[in-house]
Amino acid sequence: MAEKLYIDALREGLREEMQRDQSVFLLGEDIGIYGGAFGVTRGLIDEFGEERVVDTPISEQAITGIAVGAAVAGMRPVVEIMFFDFLTLSMDQLINQGAKIRYMFGGKAKVPMVIRAPMGCGTGAAAQHSQSFPGVFAHFPGLKVVIPSTPHDVKGLIKAAIRDDNPVVFAEHKLLYRVKGEVPEEDYVLPLGKADIKRKGRDITIVAGSIMVIRALEAAKELEKEGIDVEVIDPRTLKPLDMRTIIDSVKKTGRVLIVEDDPLSFGWGAEVAAGIAGSEAFDYLDAPVKRLGGLDIPIPYNPNLERHAVPQVENIVEAVRELLR
């Protein structure tokens, strides 16, 4: 194991897949010489050249359309959209073309493409550059959705996403880029659709994704001082969603809190809550299923208001106390 930043582990995963498979190439705005808006692709153009690290015009729909066509033709494109918010401009090509082609061609065509983008607030980027809504894409058949939370996971999951024969939306929270964690030196791939138990516990289950995994683990440390033993489950992927791991945890603890960065209304946490309610775990519940999520407001520019817009460690701690009262 080596300790690495999330951003470095992600870049390493991209590099290894480009070395392994000549059909893998990157495209997006300013990803070449500039190295991407957040520096994820820095240095890759020097190693692989302009034919495999392609700077594009500012047109998210065109970038995504190129990727769909290239994927159908046998390449494995990895798109970078500068901010997750701008995936709204890619949606026709991604949802009505990329996600549908394999089905419409009777399985004879494949669409092996990844569309990655930084999401989330906490950087003062205001309402149009700070949104989190990966759960939206989980609604569409044909797409897979990945929300990695650690350096270890982001590397293993980007490799799996690139090797998958379906379009994958890969959501990276901006605040995670500077997070450090242990990453194996050897080659490894993590399966899509397999949750991870980030912390074992006996009193309550927290199901959290992306940046909320880090906050849930911090909250678990605080609650440990009060004698509360928290289990933290990271779905890793929203689609496919590993409900089995979540259900087994809830059966053990009897209480569950679901924490997401997305606005709470119609968020992916509701799907998890419904899955628990419709399973054998329901009979083991000692308290109602509780959810925490973002407020139903555009993300404010003011840093204090911005912080208030999404769950923080103290909100998770208080919600757990409430469930255990």
VENVEN-V860701 format. One record per residue. N is the residue number from 1. RES is the residue in three letters. PSI is psi in whole degrees, -180 to 180 (* if undefined). D_LAST is the distance of its C-alpha to the last C-alpha in whole Angstrom. Layout:
n: (N:N)
res: (RES:RES)
psi: (PSI:PSI)
d_last: (D_LAST:D_LAST)
This chain:
n: (1:2:3:4:5:6:7:8:9:10:11:12:13:14:15:16:17:18:19:20:21:22:23:24:25:26:27:28:29:30:31:32:33:34:35:36:37:38:39:40:41:42:43:44:45:46:47:48:49:50:51:52:53:54:55:56:57:58:59:60:61:62:63:64:65:66:67:68:69:70:71:72:73:74:75:76:77:78:79:80:81:82:83:84:85:86:87:88:89:90:91:92:93:94:95:96:97:98:99:100:101:102:103:104:105:106:107:108:109:110:111:112:113:114:115:116:117:118:119:120:121:122:123:124:125:126:127:128:129:130:131:132:133:134:135:136:137:138:139:140:141:142:143:144:145:146:147:148:149:150:151:152:153:154:155:156:157:158:159:160:161:162:163:164:165:166:167:168:169:170:171:172:173:174:175:176:177:178:179:180:181:182:183:184:185:186:187:188:189:190:191:192:193:194:195:196:197:198:199:200:201:202:203:204:205:206:207:208:209:210:211:212:213:214:215:216:217:218:219:220:221:222:223:224:225:226:227:228:229:230:231:232:233:234:235:236:237:238:239:240:241:242:243:244:245:246:247:248:249:250:251:252:253:254:255:256:257:258:259:260:261:262:263:264:265:266:267:268:269:270:271:272:273:274:275:276:277:278:279:280:281:282:283:284:285:286:287:288:289:290:291:292:293:294:295:296:297:298:299:300:301:302:303:304:305:306:307:308:309:310:311:312:313:314:315:316:317:318:319:320:321:322:323:324:325)
res: (MET:ALA:GLU:LYS:LEU:TYR:ILE:ASP:ALA:LEU:ARG:GLU:GLY:LEU:ARG:GLU:GLU:MET:GLN:ARG:ASP:GLN:SER:VAL:PHE:LEU:LEU:GLY:GLU:ASP:ILE:GLY:ILE:TYR:GLY:GLY:ALA:PHE:GLY:VAL:THR:ARG:GLY:LEU:ILE:ASP:GLU:PHE:GLY:GLU:GLU:ARG:VAL:VAL:ASP:THR:PRO:ILE:SER:GLU:GLN:ALA:ILE:THR:GLY:ILE:ALA:VAL:GLY:ALA:ALA:VAL:ALA:GLY:MET:ARG:PRO:VAL:VAL:GLU:ILE:MET:PHE:PHE:ASP:PHE:LEU:THR:LEU:SER:MET:ASP:GLN:LEU:ILE:ASN:GLN:GLY:ALA:LYS:ILE:ARG:TYR:MET:PHE:GLY:GLY:LYS:ALA:LYS:VAL:PRO:MET:VAL:ILE:ARG:ALA:PRO:MET:GLY:CYS:GLY:THR:GLY:ALA:ALA:ALA:GLN:HIS:SER:GLN:SER:PHE:PRO:GLY:VAL:PHE:ALA:HIS:PHE:PRO:GLY:LEU:LYS:VAL:VAL:ILE:PRO:SER:THR:PRO:HIS:ASP:VAL:LYS:GLY:LEU:ILE:LYS:ALA:ALA:ILE:ARG:ASP:ASP:ASN:PRO:VAL:VAL:PHE:ALA:GLU:HIS:LYS:LEU:LEU:TYR:ARG:VAL:LYS:GLY:GLU:VAL:PRO:GLU:GLU:ASP:TYR:VAL:LEU:PRO:LEU:GLY:LYS:ALA:ASP:ILE:LYS:ARG:LYS:GLY:ARG:ASP:ILE:THR:ILE:VAL:ALA:GLY:SER:ILE:MET:VAL:ILE:ARG:ALA:LEU:GLU:ALA:ALA:LYS:GLU:LEU:GLU:LYS:GLU:GLY:ILE:ASP:VAL:GLU:VAL:ILE:ASP:PRO:ARG:THR:LEU:LYS:PRO:LEU:ASP:MET:ARG:THR:ILE:ILE:ASP:SER:VAL:LYS:LYS:THR:GLY:ARG:VAL:LEU:ILE:VAL:GLU:ASP:ASP:PRO:LEU:SER:PHE:GLY:TRP:GLY:ALA:GLU:VAL:ALA:ALA:GLY:ILE:ALA:GLY:SER:GLU:ALA:PHE:ASP:TYR:LEU:ASP:ALA:PRO:VAL:LYS:ARG:LEU:GLY:GLY:LEU:ASP:ILE:PRO:ILE:PRO:TYR:ASN:PRO:ASN:LEU:GLU:ARG:HIS:ALA:VAL:PRO:GLN:VAL:GLU:ASN:ILE:VAL:GLU:ALA:VAL:ARG:GLU:LEU:LEU:ARG)
psi: (141:144:126:157:151:-47:-38:-38:-39:-48:-40:-41:-44:-47:-47:-38:-34:-34:-36:-36:115:-14:-9:127:159:145:148:177:125:27:-11:-99:-41:-29:15:154:-32:6:13:-41:14:128:-14:-30:-32:-32:-37:-11:171:-19:-22:-8:96:116:134:163:169:85:92:-36:-42:-42:-47:-40:-41:-43:-42:-48:-42:-39:-44:-32:0:-2:172:80:146:110:138:120:130:-39:142:-33:-34:-2:-20:-29:-16:-6:-34:-49:-39:-47:-44:-15:-71:-44:-17:-22:-44:-43:-45:-23:19:29:0:-22:145:153:70:88:152:136:108:149:145:134:173:163:179:1:5:29:-2:-169:-30:-1:24:11:153:119:47:-28:-26:-44:-23:-14:-18:120:139:-17:148:150:126:136:70:145:-14:161:-42:-47:-40:-37:-49:-33:-33:-35:-42:-41:-42:-35:-15:148:17:158:134:126:123:105:120:117:134:-38:-13:-19:-31:8:137:151:168:136:129:146:-32:165:135:155:135:136:141:137:16:115:165:135:103:-25:130:143:175:-16:-34:147:131:123:117:151:153:-132:-27:-19:-45:-43:-36:-39:-38:-41:-39:-37:-42:-44:-26:-32:-22:5:15:124:109:134:132:121:128:113:-27:-49:138:-29:114:150:126:83:-26:-47:-40:-47:-44:-37:-43:-37:-33:-43:-30:-3:148:137:128:125:125:158:-25:158:140:-41:124:23:172:-22:-29:-36:-42:-45:-42:-37:-38:-46:-31:10:178:-16:-24:-39:-14:-5:132:-1:159:151:131:144:144:140:-176:154:154:64:155:147:123:158:-39:126:-35:-42:-37:-44:-35:-18:-20:158:137:175:-45:-31:-39:-44:-47:-39:-38:-46:-41:-44:-25:-6:*)
d_last: (40:41:39:39:38:37:40:42:41:41:45:45:44:46:49:49:49:52:54:53:54:57:56:52:53:51:51:50:51:51:50:54:55:52:50:47:45:43:45:44:48:50:53:53:56:58:57:57:59:59:60:56:54:55:55:55:55:52:52:49:50:53:51:49:52:54:52:51:55:55:53:55:58:56:55:51:50:47:47:45:44:44:41:38:39:42:42:42:46:46:44:47:49:46:44:47:50:48:45:48:51:50:49:52:55:54:52:55:54:51:50:48:47:44:43:41:40:37:35:32:32:31:35:36:38:37:36:39:39:35:33:31:32:32:31:34:36:34:35:39:40:42:40:38:35:34:32:32:30:32:35:35:34:36:39:39:38:41:43:42:42:45:46:45:47:45:44:41:39:38:35:35:33:35:32:33:36:36:33:35:34:36:39:41:45:46:46:43:41:38:38:36:34:32:28:27:25:24:22:21:18:16:12:12:15:16:19:21:25:28:27:23:23:24:22:19:21:21:17:16:19:17:13:16:16:13:13:12:14:15:17:19:22:25:27:30:31:30:33:34:30:29:26:27:25:22:22:23:20:17:19:18:15:13:11:13:14:17:19:23:25:27:26:23:25:27:26:26:22:23:25:23:20:23:24:21:21:25:24:24:20:19:19:17:14:11:9:12:14:13:16:17:21:24:25:27:30:33:32:33:36:34:32:30:29:30:27:25:26:24:20:21:19:17:16:14:13:11:10:9:6:5:6:4:0)
